[in-house]
Structures are given as C-alpha cells and as structure tokens.
Amino acid sequence: MGVFRRADALRTEGLGRSLEARVVGVALLSTLTALVVAFAVYQWRNWSSDRSELARESLILAAAIAAAADRELDIGSTETQAATAALLYSSKSAAVAVYRDTEGREFRLAKPGAEDVRLSLTGAIRPTARYRGAVLEVHAPHLVEGRRAGEVALWVDGGHLITERLANIGIALGLSLAATLAGGFVARRLAQRALAPLRALEQAMDAAASSRDFSVRLPVAHDDEVGRLTERFNRLLGGLETYDESLKSALRDATAARDAAEAAGAMKAQFLANMGHELRTPLNGVLGMSQALLRDPLTPAQRERVDVILNSGSALLTVLNDILDLADMERGEVRLENQAFDLAQIVEQACATASLLARTKALTLEVDIAPSAGGAWMGDAARLRQVVYNLVSNGLKFTDRGGVTVRVTGGERGVVIVVTDTGIGVPPDVLPRLFESFTQAEAGATRRYGGVGLGLAVCRHVVALMNGTIAAESEAGKGSTFTVLLPLDRAEAQMGGPQAHGVAGLKVLVAEDNETNQLVVRTVLNALGVDPTMVADGRAAVDAWSEADWDLVLMDIQMPVQDGVAATREIRQREVERGLAPTPIIALTANAMPGQVDGYLAAGMDGVVPKPIMIEQLHGALVAAAASRTEAHPRIESSASM
C-alpha cells in the first residue's frame, strides 16, 4: 500500500500545482532568458553602431569647421564667422571647436555652457575620434591641395547616446515582461492540458486508497508515457484487488480459526471443570471413608488393605489435581493469595499428607525446619503446600530404599526449601527438561513407578508465579536434590494458634444433596467428634441457619432448589439486616478450580474444602470455626490442590 500512502502525501492540488509550476517556471525562464539575450545583443550592436555613426559625423563636421575657420582667419568677415558658428550649432552633440593654422593663428568657438571645456590640439597627422567616457574628442589635420594648412579639434558630448540606450532598455524590459507573461500563460494552459491525465491518475489512487475499492480501472486515452503509466497502474490495481481478496479470505479463515479455538478452549475448560467434579465426587467417598476407617480399631491386615485403598485414591487425586492445575496455569488463570501463614505448619502439613506413602513403602521422611524459617511469612500458603507436597511425593515415588529429607531455612533473601531423596536419580540427558510436562527420569518409569510427569511442571509454574526459582541436582542411581528459593517477606505479626481450640461439640450445618457425600461428611465429622445437621439444598440451609446459632456451615455448591452460592449471599444479607456477626461458611465442593474459588469467596464464603475431603483440611476449618466462638473469625485458608 506504499503507492497509496505516497498518493495521500501528494494531494491532487499539491501534485498539479507543483508539477504545473515547474513546467510554467521552465517555460518562463527559457522565454525570459532568450529575450534578455536577444535584447542585450541588439542593444549592444545599436550602441556600437550609434557611437561609430557619431564619430563619423563628427569627423565630417570637424573637416567642415576647419575649412570655415581657415577662411574666417584669412578674411575675418562677419559672414564667415556666422557660417562657422552655424556649422557648430548644426550638431546637437558638438559643443566646442578649435582650429589653428600653420601660422599659429587660432580660432575657438564654444556653445553656451561649454566655455570652460579644455580642448587642446595634439598635432594630429591623421583624423582620429576617441571616446573618453561619454565625451568624443575628434582631432584631424586640415589639408588644402594636399598641403597641411592647419589642425582642428572638436569636443562632442555623447551623453544622449546613453540616454537613448536607457530608454531602449526600459522598452526592452517592458516588452520582455509582456512576452514572458504571455509565454507563461500559454505554458500554463499547455501544462494543465498535459497534466490532466496525471491528475485523473492521482485522484484514482486517492479514491482507491480511501475506499479500498481496487476494482476501478482508468481508461487509456493515448499511447504515450502517461498512457503507459495508466496501464501499469491498472495492472497494479488488479494485483492489489487479487491480494486484497486473498487477504480478506485469509482473515476470514483466521477469524473462524480463532473463534473455533476460543470455543474449543471454552469447551476444554468446561470439560475439565465437569471432569474434575465428576471424578472428585466418587473419590470423596473412597478417600473419606478410607480416612474414617483408619480411625477405627482395625486388625493389621485390615489396616493394610485400607492403606492400599487410601494410597490408590490419593495417587489418583494427585494426578487429577496436577492436570487441572497445569491447565489453569497454562491459561494464566491462577492468582496467588498474599496472606500471613505459619511456614513450619504448612511444611509439616504437606509432609504429613505424604507420610502415608512413606509408611507404605517403609521409607523415612525427615523434616528439618531451621529456627530462621519459623514464624509468620506472607504469601500463598496453599500453593506453597502444593509445591512441598509435590516435591516430597515425587521423591518418595521414585525411592525404593532410604527416604526423603526436607530442610527449610529462612533469611533476608526469603525462604529456601531443599528436598533430597535417595531414589533412582535422573540421567544427565533428562535433567535439563525435568520440569517440562510429561517428563520422567526414564522411559520405563511410567509403568514402573506410576504418574504422568506433571508434578514437577506444576512446581515450576507455581514457583515462577511466586517470582522464585527451582533447580534440580541429580546423579543416576544416587538420588536427587531439589532446591526452591522463594523471595517471601516476613509477616508483621506472628500467627496466632487457633489449633488450641477443641472442635468436639461444634454445631455444624451441612448442606449436601448427594446421599453418598452426606454419609462421607457425617462419618468424617463424627470421627472428629462433631455431630452435624444435614440438609439437602440451599433453601433448606438458609431456613436451618435462620432457626439456630451455628458455629460453621459447610455448603455444597451444586444443589437443587437453591445452589450454595445463592444461599450464601442470602445468609450474608440477612446477617447485615439483623446486625449479626458473620457465621463461617465453607464451600464443600468438587468444583474447586481457581476461577471458581474466586467466585465463592466473592459471594461471601470464608474458604473452600475441596472434595475429596481430606480430614486434615476439614479439621483446619473446624479449628478456625472454634476460634471464631470467642473472636471475629478469620478468613479460613482454602486449598484446592491437595
């Protein structure tokens, strides 16, 4: 489109006037130059001719005056004197005449006003006429019958020649100006006619550039330079028309592909959300009941079997969480919290969750938290727990002998977490891409050790979101060491200890429509010393909340009659209307993706305990509810990744 941008820069008036002015200017300059040269030559020739003619006439006049003056000197009559004066006055240019005969007698005659002119005789032997500026001096011998009888000198004023030349120059300039203007007018008319096709071509360029209509074609009037230029412009328009159509077609295809990709992305996100819900719901029964069974008195064989069920379910939950988390991170939908948390408690919780796998494989799991790492830090506790858990579980999974050690230190640069295992290690060729998705230490690892290779990729994404770094050192057959550096800041105040509050006897309202989930929640809560009240939908939850004073409400999201989000909003509105302190409300749901969690918190919920229910997380929610009996309840930490 560069040709049209150039046409925009040279507008129709600008191009026409510019080129037209140049054509007219050249014509005027040429005409004026020719006229000036012609008039200069003409005037110079006339000037030279007039000077020569004046000299010739003056020589003739000098000879006549010499003859008359010689008679005057011989006769001395009045008539001869008058005749001599008449000769001098017959010339409008001659002013002074001097004659001297051979006897030394001298005759001088001067017109009025020229009496003071000095004119001397030079003894001329032949006639001469010389100009001294505007004055012509004539000197000539006077010969009588071939003998020298005397000498004459004549002083002639040639100023009238200059006056005449100046007048002629003025006339010449006037004529030159008139001729130049006439030539300019003719040149302008000719230029306008010659430039008309170019103006039409430029207007067509402007029209095509502004309207984007490349189907216009200009007629070719003459087979000349402009005609050939018009033909080339028509070919250019044809090429642009073809290119524009192909570009529009490509744009339509790209738009359709983008829309299809966006639709596919939306379908993928919805599929992941639905898949997460549908997989978490049955896992809730498996893991919840397994955890409850482990709190009952069991024989060693029975406990071993329940451990197998719980480990298998936990492994499946880990894979599910990794898939959902990685999908969210790749879409950029993960946002970090920045709240105070107890680092030691978070690390211990993550290790406690992974300890079951360590016990099953008869491995050691050691945790060393330096005093410098103790106390409260600012950050996203749930995501930090996820990183520690993934690193520890990854080490346990690929370790057959020995165990895993977790060391945590703190300092000015933040928090350093080092996880070391005695497992199979990582070959050097795999180490550079260890944190990529679906990467494991060896090709057969998927079949031998299980997993899909997403845990470390999730760790890399989470650490990057926290502006931290993660690195791995390993040697095949000798274990691996993972080092995480997180630039966390210290919290201004130390964390309180809500764990000191007991949970037994809490009044808990549970809104859950699925009968299996009701049984799981009741069983888990009973194991914690809590006897909950169960309702089957959001409307029943609002009614039950209005009729009693509750320590905690566990609210499912997808329920008939009224969903959990709408029920929470209504409860919060009634609390404001009645001036009541807020009741802790925890979402108990399988829909626990980050974007969904944000919606629950915005609706007024205090946190999320994702399904499948882990007793440690549910116990934490109960502890926070117990703490709220005597003080304003804090925001209950949620975690959708464990």
N, C-alpha and C positions, 0 to 999 in steps of 0.2 A: 504493500500500500504506500510505498515511498513516493511513487509518482503523484498520488493524490495529496499527500502532505505537502509536496512541492507546489502543487497547484493551489492549495489553500494559502501558501505563503505568498504566491504571486497572484493576487486577485486580478479580476478582469481589468479594472481601471489601471491598476499598477502596471500590469504587463503591457497593455495597449499604450498607455501614455509613455512608459519608459522606452519601449522599442520605437514608438512613433516619434518621440522626442529625439532619439538618437538618429533616426533617418532624416528628420527635418533638420537637425543640427548639422549633420554631414552635408546636406544639400546647401544650407545657408552658408556654412563655412567655405564650401567649394565655390559657390557663386561669389561671395564677398572677396575671397582671395583672387579669383580670376579678374573681377572688376578692378580691384585695387592695383593689381599688377598691370593691367591694361591701361588704366588711367595714369599710373606712375610713368610708364614708358611714353605714353602720349604726351604728358605734360613735360617730361624731360626733353623730348625731341622738340616740342614747341619752344621751350625755354632756350635751348641751344640755337634753334633757328632764329628766334627773335633777337638774341644777342648778336648773332652773326649779321643779321639784317641791319641792326642798329649801327654796328661797326662799319659796314659797307656804306650806308647812307652818310655816316659821319665823315668818312674819308672823302666822299664826293663833295660834301658840304665844305670840308676844310680846303679842298682844292679851289672851290669857287670863291670862298672868302679870301684865300691867298691872292687870287688874281685881282679881286676887287680892291683889296688893301694895297696892292702894289700900285694900282692906278691912283688910289687916294693919295699915296705918298708922292707920286710924281705930279699929279695935277693939283690936289688939295682943294677941290671944289666941293660945294655943299652937295651937289648931286651924287658925286662918287661916294661921299661919306654916307649919305642916306641909302644908297644902293648896298653898300657893305653891311649896314645895320639891318637892312631888310633881309639880307641873306641869313644873318644870325637869328633874327626873330622868326624866320620861316620854319625853324626847327623848334619843336616844343621841348626838346631834350637838351640841345646845346645851350650853354649859359655863358661861356667865356671863350673868346678867340684872341690869339696873339700872333702878330706877324712881324718879322724883321727881315729887311732886305740885306743885300750883301754890303751895302754901305753903312750898315749899323742902325739905320732908321727903323723904329719900332712903332707898330700900330696895335693898340689894345682896345678891345670892345667887350663890355660885360653887361649882362641883363641886370635889372634892379634886383638887389638882394644877393648878387654874386660878386659884388665889387671886391670882397675880401679874399676871394678864391686865389690861391697862389698857383700860377701856371707858368712854368719856365720852359724855355726852348732847349732842346738837347742836342742840336746839331744833327738831326736825323738825315741819313743819306738815302733812306727809302721810306715809303709810307708804312706806319705801324699804328695799330689800335690795341690798347691793353686795358683790361678791366682791373680796377682796384676796388674790390667790393662792388658797390652799386654804381661807381663812377668809371666812365670810359674816357681815357686820355688818348687823343689822336695826335701824332707827330708826322709831318710829311715835308719834304723839300718842295720848293716852288721852282719849276723849270720853265724857262722861256726859250723856245727854239733850241731845246736840248741843253741849255746852259742853266746852271743854278742861279736863280735870281733872288732867292730868299728861303725862309723857313716859316712854317705855320704850325701852331699848336691849338688844339680845340679841347675844351673841358665839357664833357657831356654827362648829364645826370640820368642814370639808368634805373632810378627807383621805380619808375612807372612799370617797368617790366616785372618787378617783384609784386607790386600791387595787382597787376593783371593776373599773375600766376596764382596769388592767394585767392582772388575771386574765382579763377577757374577751378582751383582745388575745392573750394566750397561747393561750386556747382557739381563737380565730380562726386564729392561725398554725398550730396543730396541725391544725385542720380543713382549712385551705388546703393544707398539705403533703400530707395524706392525699388530698384531692381532686386535687391536682396529680399525685401518683404514679399514682392511678387513671386520670387522663386520659392520662398518658404511656404507661401500659401499653396502654390502648385504642388510642392513636395509633400505637404501635409495631406492634401487631398489624395495624392497618389499613395502615400503611406497608409492612409486609412483604408483605401480600397485593397491594398496589398495585405494588410494585417487583418482584414475582416475574417478570412478563414481561420487564422490563428486564434482570434477571439472566440469564434464558434467552438474551436477545439478545446480551448481552456474552459469555457462555460460547460461543455460536456464533461470535462474532468471534474469540475466542481459539483455538477449535478450527480455524477456517479459516486463521488466521494461522500456527499451528504445523504443521498437517498439509498446508497448501497445497491443500486439497481445497475447491474452490469450488462443488461440485455440491450442497452441503447447502442445504436450504430450510426456513425456520421456518414453522409453522402460524400463521395469523392468527386469534386467539381472539375478539377484539372489534373492533367498528368504532369505535375511539376513537383518541386520539393515539398510544398505544403500538402499536395495530394498524396505523395508517398508517406509523409508523416501521418496523415489521417488514416491511411491504410494500416500502418503499423499500430496506431492507437486502437483501431477497430480489432486488430488481432490481439492486442493486449487485453482489451475488454473481454474478448472471447475466452482468453486464458483465465482471466480473473473470474469470469462467470462460472467456468468449469471448476476452478479451485474453490470458489465460494460454495458451490453446491456440494462438493465433496466435503468441505469443512463443516457445512451445516449437517450433512449426513453423519459425519464422524461425531459431531457434537450431540446429535440426537442419540446415536448409539452409546456415547459416553454417559449421557444423562440417564438413558434407560439402564445401562450397566450400574451406574451409581445408585439409582433407585432400587434396582434389584439387589445390590449389595447391602444397602441400608435395610431393605425388607428382610434379606437373609440374616443380617446382623440382629435385627429385632426378633426374628423368629428364633435365632440361636439363643439370644438372651432369655426369651420366654421359655424355650425348651430347657435351658439349664435351670431356670427357676423352678419349672414344673418337675424336672428330673430330681433336683435337689429335694423338693418337698416329698415326692413320691418315694424316694429312697430313704430319706430320713424317717418317714413315718413308720415303716416296718422295723427299721433299725432301732427306733425308740423302744419298741417292745423287746427286742433282743437284748440290747445293752442295758436298758433299765431293769429288766427282770434279772439279768445276769448279775448286776451290781447288788440288787436286793438279795439274791440267793447267797452271795458271798458273805453277807452279814448274818446269815442264819447258821446254826450249827450243822456242819456237813462232815461227812467222812472224808479222808484224804482222796479217795478215788472220785467221790462226787465233786470235791473242790477242784480237782484237776480237770474234770470234764467241763465244769462251769468256766474255769480259766480259759480253756480252749475256745468255748463259745464267745467269751468276752474278748479274747485276743483277736479272733477272726472278725468279729463285728467292729472292733476298734480299727483293725487294719483296713477294712472296707470303708469305714468312716474317714480315715486319713486320706485314702485315695480320692474319695468324693470331695472332701474339703480342698485338697490340692487342685483338683480340676476346676472347681468353682472359683477358688481364689485366683488361680492363674488367668482364667478367662476375664475376671473383673480387672485384674492388674493390666492385662494387655489392652483392655478398652479404656484404661485410665479412670475407672470408676471407684477406685479405692481412695478414701480420705482418712487421714490419720487424726486421732484424738491427741490432745495435749493436756493431760491431767496428771496430778500428783499420784504416784504409786510407790509401793514398797518393792524395791528391786529384788531383795532377798526372797520375799514371799512369792513373787512372780516366778523366779527361777526354781524355787522349791516346788511350786505347784506344777510347773511343766515337767520337772523330773519325777514327781510323784505320779503323774499320769503315765509316764513312760516306764515306771518301775515294774509294772505288771509284766511287760515284755522281758525285762531283765531277769525277773524271778523265773519266768517260764523257761528261759534259755540258760539259767544258772550262771548269770553274768553279774559282775559287780557294777554298781552305779554310784560313784562318789561325787559329792558336791562340795566344793571349797569356795566359800564366799568371803573374800577379804573384808576386814573392817572398813576399808576405804570405800567399799561398794554398798555398805549398809545405809539405811535411812531412805528418805524420800527423794525421788527423781521425777522430772517432768517428761512426759512422752505418752505413747500409746501402749498401755500395759498389755492389752490383748494381742497386739501384733508382736510385741517382744516375746510374750509367752509362746506364740506360734513359732517364732524363729528358734528359740531354745528347744522346744519340743521336737521340731523337725530335725534339728541337728543331732539331738540325743537319740531319737528313734532311728535316724539313719545310721548312726554309729552302732547301735545295738543290733540293727537288722543285718549288718554286714560283719558282725563279730561273732565268732564261734567260741573263742577262749579269751579269758581275761575280763575286760569290761570297758566302761566308758567313764571318763573323768571330766567334770565340768568345773572350771575355775573362773571366778568373776572378780574383777578388780575395778576400782574407780579412781579417777584423778581429774586434773584440770582439762584434759582432752575429752573427757566423758567416761563411758563405760567400755571395758574390754571383756569379752566373753570368749573363752578358749575351751573348745570341746575336743578331747583327744580320745581315740579308740585304739584297740589292739586288733583290729579286723584285717580284712584281706588287702587293704590298701588300694591305691589307684595307680595304674600304669602311667608312665610319663606321657604317652601319646594321648591319653584320655584327660589328663589333668587340666589342660588349657580350656577344655569345653565342658568341664564338670558341672558348671552351673547353668548349662543350657537345658532346655526342656527335653525330657525323654532320654537323658544321658545317664548311664550307669557304668560301674567300674569295669565290667566285662560283658561280652556279648551274651554269655550264658547266665548272667546274674538275674535276669528277669525270671527265668524258670527256677533258678536255684534259691534265690532269696526273696523273690516277690517284689511287688511295687512296680510303678510305671516311670520312675525317674523324674517326678515333678517336685519333690520336697525341697531339693536344693535350689531349683529355679524359683520357687516361691520365696525362699530365704533371700535370694539375690534381689528380687523385686522389692521385698519389704525393706531390706537394709538400704537399698537405693532411695526409697521413699523417705527414709529417716536421715538421708544425707550421710550415711555411714559407708563402711567398706567391709567386705568379706573376702577372705583369702583361704586357700587350702594348701597344705603341705602334706605330701604322702609319698610312700615308697611301697611298691607292690610287695605284699606279704608281711609288711611290718606296721600296718596301721596308718591312720590319718590324723591330722590336726587341722581344725577349722578355727580361724580367728576372726571375730567380729568386733569392729570398732564403731561405736555409736556416739556421736557428739551430743550427748544429753546434758541438760542443765540440772543443777540441784534445785529441788523444791524449797521454797522459803520456809515452810513449816514442816515438821515431822509428821508422818502419817499417824493417825490415831489407831487404836486397836479394837475394832469392832468385834474381833474374834472372842473377846472376853465375854460377850453376851451369850447366854444359852438360847437355844432355839426350841427346846421342848415346850409344848403348850402354846405355841403361837397360833393365833386364829388366822387361818389361811383360806381364802376363797379361790377355787379353781374353776375357770370357765373352759371346758373342753367338750367337744361334741362327739369325738371318737371314743367308743366304749373301751377299746383296747388301750388307748392312750390314758383314759381315765383310770383304768386298772394299774397301769405302769406308774402314773403320777402318785396315786394313792399308796401304792406299795413302797415307792421310794421315799415319800414323805413319812410314812409310818416307820420306815427304818430309821429316820432322823428324829423320831419322837413327835411327829406332828400328825394330827387327825384332821384332814382338810374337809371343807364343804364343797361338794361338786355341783355345778350347773352345766347345762348343755348348750347354751347360746349366749350371745352378748346381751340381749334384752333381759334374760334371767339374771345375768351377772349384775346389771345395773339395779334391778329390783332387790337382789340379795344384798348388794352393797348399801342400799338405802335403809335396809331394815336392821343393820347391825354395825358394830365398830370392828374393823378388820385390821390386822397387823400387816397383811400382804395380800395382793391379788395377783394370781398367775393367770394370764389372759392368752388364750389361743387367738390366732388371727382369723383364719378361715372358719367361720361358723354360720349356721343358718339363722334366720330371723334378723340378727344384727351381728356384724363382724366385730372383731376385737378392737380395731382402730376407732370405729364409730362409738363403741361402748366406752372406750377410754375418754374420748372427747366429751361425752355426755357426763361421765363421772366428774371430770375436771370442771366442767361448767357448773354442776350442782355444788361442788366444793366452794367455788367462788361465790355463788349465790347465797350459800348458808354460812360463809365465813369459816369453813372447816380447814384444818390442816390437811395437806395432801396425803392420801394413802399411797404407799409404794405399790406401783403396778409394774409387773414384769411380763414381757411378752414371752410366751412359751410356745415356740413355733418352729416348724421346719423351713419356713420362708425367712432365711436369715442371711441373705446376701447383703452387701454393704449399702446399696441404694435402698433396699427395703428397710434395713435397720434405721437409716436416717429418717424415713417416713414414720416409723413407730415412735422414735424419740420426739419428732416434731409434733406428733399427736398428743404428747403428754406422758408417754411411758417413761419409766426410770431406767430401763435396761432390757436386755434380751438374754434369755437362756435358750440356746438352740436345741432342737431335737436332732439326734437322740440325746436324752437327758443324761448328763454326767453328774454323779452325786456331788462331786466337789463344787461344781458350779452352782448347783441348786442350793447346796449348803451355804455358799457365799451369799446368795440372795437372801436366804433366811437370816443369816447373821446380820446383814445390813438392815433387814426389817426389824430385828430385835433391837438394834441400836436406835432405830427411829422411835422406839417407845418413849425414850427419855430426851431426845434431841431431834431437831429438824433432820429428816432423813437425807442422806447424801445421794448423789447420782450413783446408782448401782452399776458397777462395771459390767459391761456386756462383752461377750466373746462369741463370735460366730465361726471361729476357725478351729476350735478344739473339739 
